[in-house]
């Protein structure tokens, strides 16, 4: 049986998975004046409270500009349409803020596929690689791990899925797949999911 039918609950990363990756994380870190070695959210969490709040506002402004330029990834509309037709639950788990996630989905013209309570952002759950957001959606849906899948383009998506006990699909349009050992399946574009 095809994966599309076997898995009833689909959790997607957003940037670089459902939308074309546009974030230049190095440039964002430089603009924020934070460590280039750590990921952005970890760096911010280590700052004194006042500075952290100020940098979070700055980060939201940077991300909002990027969100407004979002373009749907090849195959995302096809896949989301099919998942809706066969009545599967779909959600988003992103390290972005909620407002910027909504803006991204609107700009990419895929916002109509998602219910607002199924869009889990850094303000609702501990950010990936923590599996908190996956557990949150599974509780909401009363989903079992064997019926759930996480789809993403980065190591954190694969690690979060693994820690939640769910299978993962790793998308890498370049075909390089540097995090392949942490993924269950690997595809170069979302249309390939129809054949898994």
DRENBA-468777 format. One record per atom (N, C-alpha, C, O): atom name; y, z, x. Coordinates in Angstrom, 3 decimals. Layout:
DRENBA-468777
site|yy|zz|xx
CA|Y|Z|X
...
This chain:
DRENBA-468777
site|yy|zz|xx
N|-1.199|0.000|0.842
CA|0.000|0.000|0.000
C|1.255|0.000|0.881
O|1.318|0.714|1.882
N|2.241|-0.800|0.503
CA|3.472|-0.912|1.290
C|4.237|0.412|1.304
O|4.206|1.186|0.347
N|4.923|0.642|2.423
CA|5.703|1.867|2.615
C|6.725|2.052|1.491
O|6.981|3.170|1.044
N|7.295|0.949|1.050
CA|8.303|0.979|-0.005
C|7.776|1.636|-1.282
O|8.519|2.306|-1.998
N|6.502|1.438|-1.552
CA|5.894|2.045|-2.742
C|5.333|3.441|-2.464
O|5.327|4.304|-3.342
N|4.868|3.646|-1.244
CA|4.249|4.944|-0.890
C|5.264|6.080|-0.821
O|4.968|7.207|-1.218
N|6.451|5.786|-0.322
CA|7.483|6.818|-0.169
C|8.433|6.775|-1.360
O|9.064|5.751|-1.624
N|8.529|7.880|-2.070
CA|9.359|7.928|-3.284
C|10.773|8.443|-2.995
O|11.686|8.261|-3.800
N|10.939|9.086|-1.840
CA|12.212|9.745|-1.523
C|12.732|9.227|-0.181
O|12.095|9.418|0.856
N|13.885|8.574|-0.210
CA|14.436|7.906|0.969
C|15.756|8.541|1.373
O|16.687|8.630|0.573
N|15.827|8.983|2.627
CA|17.034|9.597|3.170
C|17.548|8.696|4.293
O|16.824|8.387|5.239
N|18.791|8.286|4.173
CA|19.383|7.360|5.140
C|20.505|8.023|5.933
O|21.335|8.743|5.379
N|20.513|7.765|7.242
CA|21.719|7.972|8.012
C|22.698|6.904|7.513
O|22.281|5.932|6.882
N|23.982|7.074|7.787
CA|24.950|6.106|7.262
C|25.447|5.137|8.348
O|25.095|3.958|8.340
N|26.270|5.646|9.284
CA|26.868|4.785|10.318
C|25.801|4.269|11.286
O|25.076|5.049|11.904
N|25.719|2.946|11.407
CA|24.729|2.350|12.302
C|23.382|2.124|11.635
O|22.472|1.548|12.231
N|23.260|2.584|10.388
CA|22.002|2.410|9.643
C|22.267|1.589|8.378
O|21.766|0.473|8.242
N|23.054|2.144|7.456
CA|23.436|1.396|6.251
C|24.697|0.577|6.484
O|24.941|-0.416|5.798
N|25.501|1.005|7.461
CA|26.708|0.264|7.821
C|26.657|-0.084|9.305
O|25.987|0.587|10.090
N|27.362|-1.126|9.672
CA|27.393|-1.576|11.070
C|28.082|-0.511|11.920
O|29.161|-0.034|11.568
N|27.460|-0.139|13.038
CA|28.009|0.902|13.919
C|29.362|0.467|14.478
O|29.485|-0.606|15.069
N|30.377|1.317|14.285
CA|31.710|0.989|14.785
C|32.324|2.122|15.600
O|33.391|1.952|16.190
N|31.660|3.276|15.637
CA|32.215|4.426|16.359
C|32.068|4.250|17.869
O|30.981|3.961|18.369
N|33.159|4.425|18.574
CA|33.124|4.496|20.034
C|33.238|5.988|20.372
O|34.335|6.529|20.512
N|32.081|6.632|20.499
CA|32.067|8.090|20.647
C|32.778|8.561|21.913
O|33.419|9.612|21.917
N|32.665|7.786|22.978
CA|33.342|8.146|24.220
C|34.862|8.147|24.016
O|35.553|9.070|24.446
N|35.369|7.109|23.360
CA|36.812|7.015|23.094
C|37.277|8.152|22.183
O|38.360|8.703|22.378
N|36.459|8.501|21.188
CA|36.808|9.599|20.268
C|36.875|10.920|21.037
O|37.800|11.709|20.844
N|35.896|11.155|21.905
CA|35.900|12.393|22.714
C|37.143|12.449|23.597
O|37.763|13.504|23.737
N|37.506|11.314|24.190
CA|38.692|11.269|25.055
C|39.956|11.537|24.242
O|40.849|12.255|24.691
N|40.027|10.959|23.045
CA|41.195|11.169|22.186
C|41.307|12.633|21.755
O|42.407|13.174|21.645
N|40.162|13.261|21.514
CA|40.154|14.675|21.115
C|40.340|15.615|22.309
O|40.662|16.791|22.142
N|40.133|15.079|23.514
CA|40.258|15.894|24.719
C|39.142|16.924|24.844
O|39.379|18.068|25.231
N|37.918|16.503|24.511
CA|36.762|17.416|24.581
C|35.740|16.896|25.586
O|35.891|15.803|26.132
N|34.710|17.682|25.820
CA|33.662|17.339|26.779
C|33.065|15.962|26.500
O|32.771|15.619|25.355
N|32.893|15.191|27.549
CA|32.277|13.869|27.412
C|30.756|13.974|27.434
O|30.059|13.034|27.053
N|30.242|15.120|27.881
CA|28.794|15.311|28.028
C|28.121|15.700|26.710
O|27.007|15.259|26.430
N|28.788|16.516|25.907
CA|28.187|17.009|24.660
C|28.551|16.102|23.489
O|29.522|15.348|23.555
N|27.755|16.181|22.407
CA|28.152|15.439|21.215
C|29.382|16.119|20.601
O|29.651|17.290|20.868
N|30.113|15.382|19.789
CA|31.416|15.830|19.286
C|31.315|17.133|18.499
O|32.080|18.063|18.750
N|30.384|17.214|17.552
CA|30.308|18.403|16.701
C|29.907|19.649|17.482
O|30.371|20.748|17.175
N|29.047|19.489|18.492
CA|28.668|20.628|19.341
C|29.877|21.104|20.132
O|30.127|22.306|20.229
N|30.631|20.159|20.698
CA|31.848|20.507|21.449
C|32.828|21.280|20.577
O|33.367|22.305|20.995
N|33.055|20.786|19.367
CA|34.009|21.439|18.469
C|33.553|22.841|18.086
O|34.367|23.757|17.966
N|32.243|23.001|17.895
CA|31.713|24.314|17.488
C|31.909|25.378|18.569
O|31.885|26.573|18.273
N|32.104|24.947|19.824
CA|32.278|25.887|20.936
C|33.735|26.254|21.206
O|34.018|27.074|22.080
N|34.657|25.651|20.462
CA|36.088|25.898|20.695
C|36.560|27.160|19.967
O|35.946|27.574|18.983
N|37.657|27.775|20.450
CA|38.268|28.889|19.708
C|38.670|28.412|18.307
O|38.967|27.233|18.118
N|38.680|29.313|17.336
CA|38.835|28.964|15.922
C|40.042|28.067|15.632
O|39.899|27.036|14.974
N|41.233|28.452|16.119
CA|42.450|27.675|15.841
C|42.348|26.253|16.384
O|42.673|25.285|15.697
N|41.891|26.149|17.629
CA|41.760|24.842|18.272
C|40.711|23.995|17.552
O|40.888|22.792|17.363
N|39.626|24.641|17.156
CA|38.546|23.955|16.430
C|39.088|23.338|15.136
O|38.819|22.173|14.843
N|39.844|24.112|14.371
CA|40.399|23.624|13.102
C|41.336|22.443|13.329
O|41.311|21.465|12.581
N|42.160|22.544|14.365
CA|43.105|21.475|14.692
C|42.362|20.188|15.083
O|42.726|19.097|14.646
N|41.309|20.330|15.917
CA|40.539|19.162|16.368
C|39.730|18.555|15.220
O|39.519|17.343|15.182
N|39.276|19.399|14.282
CA|38.532|18.884|13.123
C|39.422|18.011|12.250
O|38.979|16.984|11.736
N|40.683|18.423|12.082
CA|41.636|17.611|11.312
C|41.851|16.274|12.018
O|41.862|15.218|11.386
N|42.020|16.339|13.337
CA|42.215|15.130|14.141
C|40.990|14.204|14.042
O|41.131|12.989|13.904
N|39.787|14.797|14.116
CA|38.547|14.017|14.016
C|38.453|13.333|12.658
O|38.092|12.159|12.576
N|38.779|14.066|11.588
CA|38.736|13.484|10.247
C|39.666|12.279|10.132
O|39.324|11.282|9.496
N|40.842|12.375|10.752
CA|41.804|11.258|10.710
C|41.265|10.040|11.468
O|41.395|8.906|11.007
N|40.663|10.283|12.626
CA|40.070|9.191|13.420
C|38.943|8.527|12.626
O|38.863|7.302|12.542
N|38.078|9.358|12.047
CA|36.922|8.837|11.303
C|37.344|8.091|10.040
O|36.687|7.133|9.633
N|38.443|8.530|9.418
CA|38.907|7.861|8.194
C|39.341|6.428|8.498
O|39.071|5.514|7.719
N|40.014|6.237|9.635
CA|40.422|4.878|10.044
C|39.192|3.988|10.225
O|39.183|2.830|9.808
N|38.149|4.550|10.856
CA|36.909|3.799|11.083
C|36.210|3.518|9.743
O|35.685|2.427|9.522
N|36.214|4.525|8.854
CA|35.551|4.400|7.546
C|36.100|3.225|6.746
O|35.345|2.499|6.098
N|37.406|3.045|6.793
CA|38.057|1.987|6.012
C|37.660|0.579|6.477
O|37.883|-0.403|5.769
N|37.064|0.494|7.686
CA|36.646|-0.801|8.242
C|35.143|-1.060|8.064
O|34.620|-2.058|8.559
N|34.468|-0.173|7.369
CA|33.004|-0.247|7.274
C|32.515|-1.548|6.638
O|33.095|-2.067|5.685
N|31.427|-2.046|7.208
CA|30.757|-3.254|6.713
C|29.285|-2.899|6.509
O|28.687|-2.220|7.344
N|28.708|-3.354|5.411
CA|27.288|-3.076|5.140
C|26.404|-3.730|6.198
O|26.640|-4.867|6.608
N|25.398|-3.003|6.626
CA|24.409|-3.527|7.568
C|23.582|-4.609|6.864
O|23.330|-4.525|5.663
N|23.171|-5.609|7.616
CA|22.310|-6.665|7.070
C|21.091|-6.025|6.391
O|20.392|-5.206|6.986
N|20.858|-6.410|5.156
CA|19.686|-5.925|4.430
C|19.902|-4.650|3.641
O|19.037|-4.274|2.850
N|21.028|-3.969|3.827
CA|21.200|-2.676|3.146
C|21.285|-2.846|1.624
O|20.672|-2.078|0.882
N|22.033|-3.838|1.161
CA|22.153|-4.043|-0.287
C|20.802|-4.421|-0.892
O|20.447|-3.924|-1.961
N|20.044|-5.292|-0.223
CA|18.698|-5.676|-0.700
C|17.795|-4.463|-0.842
O|17.150|-4.263|-1.871
N|17.764|-3.653|0.220
CA|16.855|-2.497|0.249
C|17.252|-1.461|-0.808
O|16.398|-0.961|-1.540
N|18.540|-1.142|-0.885
CA|18.999|-0.138|-1.855
C|18.784|-0.621|-3.282
O|18.441|0.169|-4.161
N|18.985|-1.914|-3.515
CA|18.737|-2.484|-4.850
C|17.271|-2.328|-5.228
O|16.955|-1.901|-6.338
N|16.372|-2.675|-4.302
CA|14.934|-2.579|-4.566
C|14.511|-1.125|-4.820
O|13.725|-0.855|-5.728
N|15.032|-0.203|-4.023
CA|14.681|1.217|-4.208
C|15.144|1.716|-5.577
O|14.464|2.525|-6.208
N|16.300|1.234|-6.033
CA|16.776|1.598|-7.376
C|15.895|0.991|-8.456
O|15.564|1.653|-9.439
N|15.514|-0.280|-8.273
CA|14.687|-0.985|-9.260
C|13.353|-0.258|-9.453
O|12.876|-0.120|-10.579
N|12.755|0.205|-8.350
CA|11.454|0.885|-8.465
C|11.622|2.395|-8.676
O|10.665|3.164|-8.587
N|12.889|2.797|-8.964
CA|13.177|4.160|-9.411
C|12.916|5.248|-8.369
O|12.527|6.363|-8.717
N|13.128|4.930|-7.107
CA|12.992|5.941|-6.054
C|14.305|6.698|-5.897
O|15.371|6.186|-6.240
N|14.221|7.912|-5.381
CA|15.422|8.711|-5.092
C|15.947|8.301|-3.718
O|15.176|8.123|-2.774
N|17.264|8.153|-3.620
CA|17.858|7.828|-2.320
C|19.044|8.760|-2.046
O|19.812|9.113|-2.942
N|19.156|9.142|-0.773
CA|20.254|10.008|-0.368
C|20.738|9.634|1.014
O|20.126|8.831|1.718
N|21.860|10.241|1.383
CA|22.452|10.024|2.701
C|22.549|11.352|3.425
O|22.918|12.373|2.846
N|22.208|11.315|4.706
CA|22.394|12.482|5.575
C|23.199|12.006|6.776
O|22.695|11.275|7.629
N|24.459|12.431|6.830
CA|25.358|11.977|7.886
C|26.066|13.154|8.551
O|26.278|14.198|7.935
N|26.424|12.965|9.811
CA|27.207|13.965|10.533
C|28.705|13.799|10.228
O|29.534|14.526|10.776
N|29.042|12.861|9.373
CA|30.418|12.605|8.983
C|30.875|13.638|7.950
O|30.062|14.427|7.468
N|32.168|13.643|7.604
CA|32.664|14.504|6.521
C|32.383|13.808|5.189
O|32.148|12.601|5.149
N|32.408|14.574|4.108
CA|32.106|14.012|2.789
C|33.126|12.931|2.400
O|32.748|11.835|1.988
N|34.416|13.251|2.533
CA|35.461|12.296|2.135
C|35.342|10.989|2.909
O|35.496|9.905|2.345
N|35.068|11.101|4.205
CA|34.946|9.888|5.024
C|33.655|9.132|4.729
O|33.607|7.909|4.860
N|32.617|9.847|4.336
CA|31.370|9.189|3.934
C|31.609|8.347|2.676
O|31.162|7.203|2.591
N|32.310|8.919|1.715
CA|32.624|8.194|0.478
C|33.463|6.953|0.790
O|33.219|5.870|0.258
N|34.454|7.135|1.661
CA|35.333|6.017|2.055
C|34.525|4.905|2.732
O|34.750|3.721|2.481
N|33.577|5.306|3.598
CA|32.720|4.338|4.304
C|31.880|3.543|3.313
O|31.814|2.316|3.390
N|31.244|4.239|2.390
CA|30.373|3.587|1.406
C|31.159|2.634|0.506
O|30.678|1.556|0.156
N|32.375|3.046|0.137
CA|33.230|2.181|-0.692
C|33.622|0.918|0.064
O|33.527|-0.190|-0.463
N|34.065|1.100|1.310
CA|34.493|-0.056|2.108
C|33.343|-1.041|2.308
O|33.543|-2.256|2.322
N|32.132|-0.495|2.464
CA|30.939|-1.341|2.668
C|30.362|-1.867|1.354
O|29.407|-2.645|1.345
N|30.965|-1.423|0.238
CA|30.556|-1.852|-1.120
C|29.114|-1.465|-1.462
O|28.392|-2.215|-2.119
N|28.714|-0.268|-0.998
CA|27.373|0.231|-1.351
C|27.452|1.630|-1.982
O|26.430|2.301|-2.129
N|28.650|2.066|-2.352
CA|28.837|3.401|-2.922
C|28.143|3.582|-4.262
O|27.728|4.692|-4.595
N|28.005|2.496|-5.048
CA|27.422|2.605|-6.391
C|25.938|3.000|-6.365
O|25.392|3.409|-7.390
N|25.289|2.883|-5.214
CA|23.861|3.213|-5.120
C|23.606|4.722|-5.037
O|22.486|5.174|-5.273
N|24.642|5.504|-4.703
CA|24.425|6.919|-4.384
C|25.133|7.871|-5.336
O|26.313|7.700|-5.645
N|24.390|8.881|-5.798
CA|24.993|9.963|-6.571
C|25.679|10.905|-5.577
O|25.164|11.140|-4.483
N|26.822|11.431|-5.954
CA|27.614|12.254|-5.023
C|26.836|13.458|-4.495
O|27.004|13.840|-3.337
N|25.981|14.062|-5.334
CA|25.231|15.248|-4.873
C|24.076|14.887|-3.941
O|23.411|15.775|-3.407
N|23.831|13.580|-3.742
CA|22.788|13.140|-2.799
C|23.387|12.636|-1.479
O|22.687|12.041|-0.660
N|24.682|12.879|-1.284
CA|25.353|12.527|-0.024
C|25.603|13.834|0.726
O|26.506|14.601|0.391
N|24.783|14.066|1.745
CA|24.827|15.338|2.466
C|25.528|15.138|3.811
O|25.082|14.362|4.657
N|26.632|15.856|3.983
CA|27.476|15.698|5.167
C|27.533|17.004|5.951
O|26.890|17.992|5.597
N|28.319|16.981|7.026
CA|28.398|18.156|7.901
C|29.003|19.373|7.199
O|28.857|20.499|7.674
N|29.693|19.148|6.051
CA|30.268|20.284|5.332
C|29.285|20.896|4.330
O|29.594|21.906|3.698
N|28.097|20.286|4.181
CA|27.119|20.802|3.211
C|25.827|21.304|3.874
O|25.097|22.108|3.295
N|25.557|20.823|5.082
CA|24.325|21.218|5.782
C|24.589|21.219|7.277
O|25.520|20.567|7.752
N|23.773|21.948|8.012
CA|23.883|21.927|9.471
C|23.636|20.496|9.940
O|22.712|19.844|9.454
N|24.447|19.997|10.877
CA|24.311|18.589|11.276
C|23.003|18.283|12.002
O|22.421|19.139|12.670
N|22.559|17.029|11.850
CA|21.405|16.557|12.615
C|21.705|16.748|14.101
O|22.857|16.573|14.499
N|20.742|17.091|14.928
CA|19.287|16.986|14.728
C|18.648|18.122|13.916
O|17.433|18.127|13.718
N|19.457|19.087|13.444
CA|18.893|20.123|12.580
C|18.383|19.461|11.288
O|19.062|18.598|10.733
N|17.206|19.853|10.810
CA|16.632|19.220|9.609
C|17.164|19.782|8.291
O|16.681|19.413|7.221
N|18.157|20.673|8.362
CA|18.682|21.369|7.188
C|18.999|20.427|6.020
O|18.645|20.715|4.876
N|19.669|19.302|6.309
CA|20.053|18.359|5.255
C|18.860|17.689|4.595
O|18.884|17.413|3.395
N|17.819|17.429|5.372
CA|16.587|16.842|4.808
C|15.937|17.854|3.867
O|15.525|17.510|2.759
N|15.849|19.112|4.321
CA|15.277|20.170|3.468
C|16.099|20.331|2.190
O|15.545|20.544|1.111
N|17.418|20.228|2.318
CA|18.307|20.365|1.156
C|17.968|19.307|0.101
O|17.782|19.633|-1.071
N|17.888|18.048|0.517
CA|17.581|16.965|-0.423
C|16.173|17.100|-0.993
O|15.953|16.861|-2.180
N|15.229|17.479|-0.151
CA|13.852|17.637|-0.645
C|13.759|18.746|-1.696
O|13.000|18.631|-2.658
N|14.529|19.812|-1.511
CA|14.560|20.876|-2.527
C|15.160|20.345|-3.831
O|14.637|20.592|-4.918
N|16.272|19.609|-3.698
CA|16.941|19.047|-4.885
C|16.004|18.138|-5.675
O|15.979|18.160|-6.905
N|15.236|17.340|-4.940
CA|14.349|16.357|-5.563
C|12.951|16.898|-5.858
O|12.141|16.228|-6.498
N|12.674|18.118|-5.385
CA|11.308|18.686|-5.460
C|10.316|17.722|-4.798
O|9.237|17.443|-5.321
N|10.725|17.231|-3.635
CA|9.937|16.234|-2.898
C|9.029|16.891|-1.866
O|9.382|17.904|-1.261
N|7.864|16.301|-1.677
CA|6.950|16.745|-0.619
C|7.232|15.922|0.651
O|7.635|14.763|0.556
N|7.023|16.513|1.831
CA|7.257|15.762|3.070
C|6.493|14.440|3.133
O|7.024|13.450|3.636
N|5.251|14.407|2.630
CA|4.441|13.183|2.731
C|4.997|12.032|1.884
O|4.658|10.870|2.107
N|5.859|12.370|0.905
CA|6.449|11.349|0.033
C|7.879|10.986|0.430
O|8.548|10.218|-0.261
N|8.340|11.548|1.553
CA|9.743|11.412|1.972
C|9.828|10.693|3.312
O|8.941|10.825|4.156
N|10.910|9.925|3.501
CA|11.114|9.229|4.774
C|12.591|9.285|5.173
O|13.483|9.216|4.327
N|12.824|9.411|6.473
CA|14.181|9.429|7.034
C|14.402|8.125|7.789
O|13.578|7.733|8.616
N|15.521|7.449|7.503
CA|15.841|6.179|8.152
C|17.129|6.342|8.955
O|18.155|6.750|8.411
N|17.077|6.022|10.254
CA|18.276|6.181|11.066
C|18.243|5.348|12.335
O|17.256|4.682|12.646
N|19.368|5.407|13.063
CA|19.506|4.560|14.257
C|19.629|5.353|15.543
O|19.892|4.780|16.601
N|19.438|6.688|15.467
CA|19.678|7.492|16.661
C|18.623|8.585|16.801
O|17.930|8.927|15.843
N|18.520|9.114|17.988
CA|17.551|10.170|18.292
C|17.649|11.331|17.299
O|16.625|11.851|16.856
N|18.875|11.742|16.946
CA|19.055|12.890|16.050
C|18.396|12.667|14.690
O|17.898|13.612|14.080
N|18.391|11.424|14.214
CA|17.739|11.106|12.934
C|16.233|11.298|13.041
O|15.593|11.844|12.141
N|15.677|10.835|14.167
CA|14.232|10.937|14.377
C|13.809|12.401|14.553
O|12.797|12.833|14.000
N|14.587|13.150|15.321
CA|14.266|14.561|15.575
C|14.368|15.376|14.284
O|13.506|16.208|14.003
N|15.414|15.137|13.506
CA|15.570|15.848|12.226
C|14.383|15.556|11.314
O|13.839|16.464|10.684
N|13.982|14.284|11.245
CA|12.827|13.904|10.420
C|11.557|14.581|10.881
O|10.798|15.127|10.080
N|11.334|14.538|12.184
CA|10.131|15.149|12.761
C|10.089|16.646|12.457
O|9.050|17.183|12.072
N|11.237|17.317|12.634
CA|11.292|18.767|12.389
C|11.117|19.118|10.914
O|10.685|20.219|10.574
N|11.457|18.168|10.044
CA|11.276|18.392|8.600
C|9.870|18.009|8.142
O|9.503|18.232|6.988
N|9.084|17.427|9.058
CA|7.714|17.035|8.724
C|7.629|15.746|7.937
O|6.649|15.510|7.231
N|8.677|14.886|8.055
CA|8.648|13.604|7.334
C|8.549|12.447|8.321
O|8.934|12.578|9.483
N|8.031|11.313|7.852
CA|7.982|10.126|8.696
C|9.387|9.554|8.846
O|10.275|9.835|8.042
N|9.575|8.744|9.895
CA|10.900|8.191|10.177
C|10.826|6.685|10.434
O|9.821|6.165|10.919
N|11.918|6.008|10.094
CA|12.085|4.598|10.438
C|13.303|4.509|11.350
O|14.398|4.945|10.994
N|13.095|3.946|12.513
CA|14.142|3.815|13.526
C|14.642|2.377|13.517
O|13.880|1.446|13.774
N|15.934|2.198|13.217
CA|16.515|0.855|13.220
C|17.361|0.671|14.483
O|18.226|1.488|14.802
N|17.085|-0.420|15.184
CA|17.854|-0.759|16.380
C|17.988|-2.285|16.429
O|17.064|-2.975|16.859
N|19.146|-2.813|15.986
CA|19.331|-4.271|15.969
C|19.155|-4.928|17.336
O|18.847|-6.118|17.409
N|19.345|-4.176|18.420
CA|19.203|-4.752|19.767
C|17.733|-4.962|20.139
O|17.410|-5.768|21.012
N|16.847|-4.220|19.459
CA|15.416|-4.308|19.781
C|15.025|-3.513|21.019
O|13.886|-3.605|21.477
N|15.961|-2.728|21.572
CA|15.668|-1.949|22.792
C|14.860|-0.677|22.481
O|14.012|-0.279|23.281
N|15.110|-0.050|21.348
CA|14.379|1.134|20.869
C|14.208|2.236|21.933
O|13.075|2.590|22.259
N|15.315|2.787|22.482
CA|15.165|3.843|23.486
C|14.538|5.137|22.961
O|14.036|5.935|23.752
N|14.558|5.361|21.647
CA|14.008|6.609|21.087
C|12.705|6.366|20.333
O|12.352|7.123|19.429
N|12.005|5.320|20.705
CA|10.796|4.899|19.991
C|9.728|5.986|19.910
O|9.051|6.114|18.890
N|9.574|6.764|20.971
CA|8.496|7.778|20.987
C|8.700|8.848|19.912
O|7.754|9.543|19.541
N|9.924|8.979|19.415
CA|10.210|9.990|18.389
C|10.165|9.431|16.968
O|10.389|10.165|16.005
N|9.874|8.132|16.834
CA|9.882|7.485|15.518
C|8.473|7.155|15.032
O|7.551|6.978|15.827
N|8.325|7.076|13.700
CA|7.050|6.649|13.116
C|6.980|5.130|13.060
O|5.957|4.533|13.394
N|8.079|4.509|12.635
CA|8.173|3.052|12.520
C|9.464|2.596|13.205
O|10.402|3.378|13.363
N|9.503|1.334|13.607
CA|10.707|0.783|14.225
C|10.976|-0.608|13.661
O|10.065|-1.426|13.534
N|12.247|-0.865|13.323
CA|12.647|-2.181|12.796
C|13.968|-2.608|13.453
O|14.768|-1.771|13.871
N|14.172|-3.921|13.533
CA|15.434|-4.432|14.073
C|16.482|-4.582|12.969
O|17.684|-4.545|13.233
N|16.014|-4.750|11.732
CA|16.964|-4.769|10.607
C|16.282|-4.232|9.351
O|15.055|-4.160|9.279
N|17.080|-3.863|8.381
CA|16.558|-3.195|7.188
C|15.626|-4.077|6.359
O|14.761|-3.567|5.647
N|15.797|-5.393|6.447
CA|14.912|-6.296|5.690
C|13.449|-6.163|6.144
O|12.533|-6.409|5.359
N|13.233|-5.778|7.401
CA|11.866|-5.624|7.912
C|11.109|-4.493|7.220
O|9.879|-4.459|7.257
N|11.826|-3.577|6.596
CA|11.180|-2.450|5.902
C|10.302|-2.956|4.767
O|9.306|-2.320|4.421
N|10.662|-4.089|4.188
CA|9.867|-4.650|3.081
C|8.445|-4.993|3.532
O|7.545|-5.100|2.700
N|8.236|-5.166|4.831
CA|6.921|-5.594|5.343
C|6.104|-4.450|5.956
O|4.985|-4.669|6.422
N|6.651|-3.250|5.956
CA|5.919|-2.120|6.551
C|4.844|-1.605|5.604
O|4.130|-0.659|5.936
